[in-house]
Amino acid sequence: MWFPCCYLVLLITLINVSLSFTAEKESEDPPRYCGIARPNPTVKKKAKGAEETAPHEFPWIVKIYHNKTFKCAGSLISDEYILTAASCVTSLKPGASTKPVRLRGSNLRNTEKRPPTEFVLEFGAHAFKETYENIVRRFGVEVLLYPNYDTFDIQKTVMQTNDIALIRVKPIVFNKKMYPICLPKPKAKIREHSNLLISGWSSRVYDLLKKPLDPSKNLMKSEVTKISFPSCKKHEKASMFLDPLYQLTKNEVFCLTGKNNFDGCTSDYGGPAMVKSSGDYYHLAGIASWRSNCATNGNPSFYAQVTKFLDFILASTKNSKFLPSKDDRSRNEF
């Protein structure tokens, strides 16, 4: 008479196994929308300053290594493309002039793309030194540079304009640790004095003695504020740079400032400036390009204006897979 009992135990076991597999499958379902952050609801937001993100809070942030050295950050925008700064994927041509293009008497580009296979991109990372089983790595397949990118020196400060590039990789399978951020609408504008989030491992932070600091152990985030372009142009650390002669107008860049020391340094070059929409998801508003002395309170950081480059981005990525936003209605503001 023990057979029915054994069958009953076996049946219950099979049901439990089936349910556990179902739950696991559901938890691994790919995300439906772009730009959905995954914050830790038990962590209280700090009033100011940089703070550590929850693991995979921003699943679109990518680490970019060049010849095995951490170089920049980037943002996953589709299954094949990462948007970053052009300055992260180029080098100055030997003997090239570092005057702005309108002063050097030639429209020839003074930089060249680095070979894509020199780049390794790391997806799904939270820690700066992440264990291999927690991440996906891809070699670069192609580097696409915005045609009018330029780099130059102004009073011994290296500057960039039109600082946008794409790195193509073998397609990524979206999961809860890696999926894209939303691109902005073509006419979207960032309101003055609005708050944005920047995020990175702070690899390029410098202290007051100009000594490089170690990268953050884990991914950091910080709230920053957009200041108006006229106000930015009046700032003593920005006025000499923001000039139409250098192709640095409000069409190409916007200015962000933090409330505390290092707030504006939380983002690595190439990393995102993000705007949270009313639908509770994030758009990629800017790409970290250059900054004045960010170890001093109130100095602006400068971000490439993503809407300026949308035609280039969409034309270059038209055959890749994007995710829709939760609210795809047309809008003219973030």
C-alpha positions in Angstrom: 0.0 0.0 0.0 3.1 2.3 0.0 3.0 2.8 -3.7 0.2 5.5 -3.8 2.1 7.4 -1.1 5.3 7.3 -3.1 3.4 8.5 -6.2 1.8 11.3 -4.2 5.3 12.4 -2.9 6.7 12.2 -6.4 3.8 14.2 -7.8 4.2 16.9 -5.2 7.9 17.0 -5.8 7.4 17.4 -9.6 4.8 20.2 -9.1 7.3 22.1 -6.8 10.1 21.7 -9.3 7.8 22.9 -12.1 6.8 25.9 -10.1 10.4 26.7 -9.2 11.4 26.6 -12.9 8.4 28.7 -13.8 9.4 31.3 -11.2 13.0 31.3 -12.4 11.8 31.7 -16.0 9.6 34.6 -15.1 12.4 36.4 -13.2 14.6 36.0 -16.2 12.1 37.4 -18.7 13.7 40.2 -20.8 12.7 43.7 -20.0 9.9 45.2 -22.0 10.9 48.9 -21.9 14.0 51.0 -22.0 15.3 53.2 -19.3 13.7 51.5 -16.3 16.0 51.9 -13.3 16.2 49.3 -10.5 16.8 51.2 -7.3 16.9 49.6 -3.9 13.6 50.7 -2.2 15.1 50.2 1.3 17.8 52.7 0.8 16.9 56.3 1.7 18.0 58.9 -0.8 20.7 61.2 0.5 20.0 64.9 0.4 23.2 65.8 -1.4 26.4 64.4 -2.7 27.4 61.2 -4.4 26.1 57.8 -3.3 26.5 54.2 -4.3 23.9 52.8 -6.6 22.0 49.7 -6.0 23.4 46.7 -7.9 22.3 47.1 -11.6 20.2 50.2 -10.8 21.2 51.5 -14.2 21.6 48.4 -16.4 22.7 50.4 -19.4 26.0 51.7 -18.0 28.9 50.1 -19.7 32.6 50.0 -18.8 35.0 50.6 -21.8 38.5 49.2 -21.6 41.2 50.1 -24.0 44.2 47.7 -24.2 43.1 46.2 -20.8 43.0 49.6 -19.1 39.7 51.2 -18.0 39.2 54.1 -20.3 35.6 55.5 -20.2 32.0 54.7 -19.6 29.2 54.4 -22.1 25.5 53.8 -22.4 23.8 50.8 -24.0 21.2 52.1 -26.4 20.4 49.0 -28.4 21.5 45.4 -28.5 24.5 46.3 -30.6 25.5 49.9 -29.9 27.0 51.8 -27.0 27.0 55.6 -27.1 30.1 57.3 -25.6 32.4 60.2 -26.1 34.4 60.5 -29.3 37.4 61.4 -27.2 37.3 57.9 -25.7 37.9 56.1 -29.0 40.3 58.4 -30.8 43.9 59.5 -30.7 45.7 62.6 -32.1 47.4 62.0 -35.4 51.2 62.3 -35.2 52.2 65.9 -35.9 48.6 67.2 -36.1 47.7 70.7 -35.1 45.8 71.1 -31.9 44.3 74.5 -32.9 40.5 74.6 -33.3 39.5 73.5 -36.8 38.5 77.0 -37.8 41.9 78.4 -36.9 44.2 75.7 -38.3 43.3 76.6 -41.9 42.0 73.1 -42.8 39.0 71.0 -42.3 41.1 67.9 -42.1 40.4 65.9 -38.9 43.3 65.9 -36.5 42.3 62.7 -34.8 42.0 59.1 -35.9 39.8 56.2 -34.7 41.5 53.6 -32.6 41.0 50.0 -34.0 37.7 48.6 -32.5 39.3 45.3 -31.4 41.5 47.3 -29.0 38.3 47.9 -26.9 36.6 45.5 -24.6 33.2 46.5 -23.3 31.9 45.2 -20.0 28.1 44.8 -19.4 26.2 44.2 -16.2 28.9 45.4 -13.8 28.3 47.0 -10.4 31.7 46.7 -8.8 34.7 48.3 -10.5 36.5 45.0 -10.2 33.7 42.6 -11.0 33.9 38.8 -11.0 33.8 37.3 -14.4 30.6 35.3 -13.8 28.6 38.5 -13.1 29.4 40.2 -16.4 29.3 39.9 -20.1 32.3 41.1 -22.1 32.4 42.0 -25.8 35.2 43.1 -28.1 34.4 46.2 -30.2 33.4 45.3 -33.8 33.2 48.8 -35.3 33.8 52.4 -34.1 31.6 55.1 -35.6 32.7 58.7 -35.1 30.5 61.8 -35.5 31.9 63.5 -38.7 32.5 66.9 -37.1 34.2 65.8 -34.0 37.2 68.0 -33.1 39.7 68.2 -30.4 41.9 71.2 -29.6 43.8 73.1 -27.0 42.7 76.4 -25.4 45.2 77.9 -23.0 46.7 74.4 -22.3 43.3 72.9 -21.7 42.3 70.0 -24.0 38.8 70.5 -25.4 36.3 68.6 -27.6 33.3 69.5 -29.6 30.7 67.2 -31.2 32.1 64.7 -28.8 29.9 61.7 -29.8 30.8 58.2 -30.9 29.3 54.7 -31.2 30.9 51.4 -30.6 29.2 48.3 -32.1 29.5 44.9 -30.5 28.1 41.5 -31.1 24.4 41.6 -30.1 23.7 41.6 -26.4 20.8 39.5 -25.0 18.8 41.8 -22.8 18.2 40.7 -19.2 17.6 42.4 -15.8 21.3 43.3 -15.5 21.8 44.8 -19.0 19.3 46.6 -21.2 19.2 50.0 -22.9 18.4 53.5 -21.8 15.9 55.4 -23.8 17.0 58.0 -26.4 15.4 61.4 -26.2 12.7 62.7 -28.5 14.1 64.8 -31.4 12.9 68.1 -30.0 13.2 67.4 -26.3 14.7 70.2 -24.3 16.1 70.1 -20.8 14.5 72.7 -18.6 16.8 75.2 -16.9 17.5 74.4 -13.3 16.2 70.9 -13.7 17.9 68.0 -11.9 19.7 65.2 -13.7 21.5 62.1 -12.6 25.1 61.3 -13.5 26.7 58.0 -12.7 30.0 56.3 -13.0 33.0 54.8 -11.1 34.6 58.3 -10.8 37.8 57.2 -12.5 38.8 60.6 -13.6 38.3 62.4 -10.3 41.1 64.7 -9.2 41.8 66.2 -5.8 43.0 69.7 -5.2 46.6 68.6 -5.7 45.8 67.3 -9.1 46.5 63.7 -8.1 44.3 61.0 -9.6 42.1 59.2 -7.1 41.3 55.6 -7.2 38.0 54.7 -8.9 35.0 54.0 -6.7 34.7 50.5 -5.5 31.1 50.3 -6.8 29.0 52.3 -9.3 28.2 55.8 -7.9 25.5 58.3 -8.8 25.0 62.0 -8.1 22.3 64.6 -8.6 23.3 67.7 -10.6 21.6 70.7 -11.9 21.5 72.2 -15.4 22.4 75.9 -15.4 21.5 78.2 -18.3 23.9 78.6 -21.1 24.3 82.4 -20.5 25.0 81.7 -16.9 27.5 79.1 -17.8 29.3 81.4 -20.3 29.7 84.0 -17.5 31.4 81.4 -15.2 35.1 82.2 -14.8 36.0 78.5 -15.6 33.9 78.4 -18.7 33.7 81.8 -20.4 36.9 81.4 -22.4 35.8 78.1 -23.9 32.1 78.5 -24.9 32.5 80.3 -28.2 30.9 79.7 -31.6 34.5 79.7 -33.0 35.1 76.4 -31.2 31.7 75.0 -32.1 30.7 75.0 -28.4 27.3 76.6 -28.3 24.1 75.6 -26.6 23.3 73.3 -29.6 26.4 71.2 -28.9 26.8 71.2 -25.2 25.0 72.0 -21.9 26.4 72.7 -18.4 25.8 70.9 -15.2 26.9 71.8 -11.7 26.9 69.9 -8.4 26.2 71.1 -4.9 29.3 69.6 -3.3 32.9 68.9 -4.1 33.2 66.0 -6.6 29.5 65.9 -7.4 30.3 66.8 -11.0 33.1 64.2 -11.1 30.9 61.2 -10.4 30.5 60.5 -14.1 33.3 59.0 -16.1 34.0 60.5 -19.5 31.6 59.1 -22.0 29.1 58.4 -19.2 25.5 59.5 -19.2 23.6 62.5 -17.9 20.1 61.1 -17.3 16.7 62.8 -17.1 13.8 61.0 -15.3 10.6 61.3 -17.2 7.1 61.6 -15.7 6.6 58.0 -16.7 9.3 56.9 -14.2 12.0 56.0 -16.8 15.2 57.6 -17.9 16.3 59.3 -21.1 19.9 59.8 -22.2 20.2 63.6 -22.3 24.0 64.1 -22.4 27.4 62.5 -22.7 30.2 63.5 -20.3 32.7 65.4 -22.4 34.9 67.7 -20.4 34.9 69.7 -17.2 36.7 72.5 -15.4 38.3 71.8 -12.0 35.6 69.6 -10.5 37.3 69.5 -7.1 36.1 73.1 -6.5 32.5 73.7 -5.5 30.2 75.0 -8.2 32.4 74.5 -11.3 30.5 73.4 -14.3 30.8 70.1 -16.2 30.1 70.0 -19.9 28.0 67.4 -21.7 27.4 66.7 -25.3 23.8 67.4 -26.2 22.4 64.1 -27.4 19.4 65.6 -29.3 21.9 67.4 -31.5 23.2 64.1 -32.7 20.1 62.0 -33.0 20.1 61.9 -36.8 23.6 60.5 -36.8 22.8 58.0 -34.0 19.6 56.7 -35.6 21.0 56.4 -39.1 24.0 54.5 -37.7 21.9 52.1 -35.6 18.8 51.5 -37.7 19.3 47.8 -38.1 19.7 47.0 -34.4 17.2 46.2 -31.7 15.8 48.9 -29.5 13.3 48.8 -26.6 10.3 51.1 -26.5 9.8 53.6 -23.7 6.8 53.1 -21.4 5.3 56.3 -22.8 6.1 56.8 -26.5 3.9 59.9 -26.9 5.6 62.9 -28.6 7.0 65.5 -26.2 9.1 68.6 -26.5 10.5 68.5 -22.9 12.1 65.8 -20.8 
